[in-house]
Amino acid sequence: MSLFKHASEIVQAKINHFLDNAEDPAETLDLSYEKMMSNLQDTKRHLADVATEKLSLEHQMADAQKAADQAEADARTALQANREDLAKAELAQKQAALAKLQSLQDAHDKIAAQVAKLTDFETKLQDRIEAFRTQKEVMKGELAASQAEIEAENSLSGLGKGMNDAGEAMQRVQDRVAQSQSKAEALESLMDSGAIDDPLDHRSRTDKDMAQLREQSGVDADLARLKAEMAKPQSGS
C-alpha cells in the first residue's frame, strides 16, 4: 500500500467518524462560518486600533514639526535682538523637536506597513469567507438532497440497491465537508499567526519579490516593444 493511499484512508476514516458522530453536519458548517466571521470582526477591530495609532502619530509629527519651525523663527528673532544666547537655546529646542520628529516618523513607518498588511489580509479573508459561504450553501443543499434520497431508497427497498447511489452521494458530501473544514482551519491558522501569505507558498520574501520584479520587467519590456513597433512607419505608406 502506498504512503499516499494509506494517508488518504486515514483521512477518510476521520471524516467518516466525524460525520457519524455529528448530529447535524449542516449546523457544523454554519458554526464554522460563524467562527470565520468572528475572526473577520477581530481583524477589523485590530485594523481600526492600528489605524487610530497611525493617526495619533501623524498628529504628534505635525506638532513636532510645528515646534521645530517655531524654534527656528524664535532663534531668528533673538539674533535680530543681538541675543545669541537665546538663539542658541531656541536652536537646541529645534534640534530636540527634529529628533522627536524622526523618532515619530520611524514609528509611523512601521505602523503604516502594519496597516497595509492588515488591510490586505482583511480583503483576502473576506474573499475566502464569501467563497466558503457559497460552498457551504451548496453543500447543505447536497446534504439535504442526499438525505432525502436515502430516506426514499430505504422506504422503497430497505437497505438494498438504493444504498449504493446514496452512498456515492454521501461520499461527495463528505469530500466537500473535508475541503471546507480544511479551509476553515487554514483561515483560523492565518488569523492566529498574523500571516497573510499563501500557506502553500514556501518561497522566501526575497524570492517572491524577485518573481514579482521579473514579471513587471517582462511587462515593461513587452510594452516598450509594442510602442517601438507601432512607432515604425507602415510599409508602403
Beta strands, then each sheet from edge to edge (+ up, - down):
end
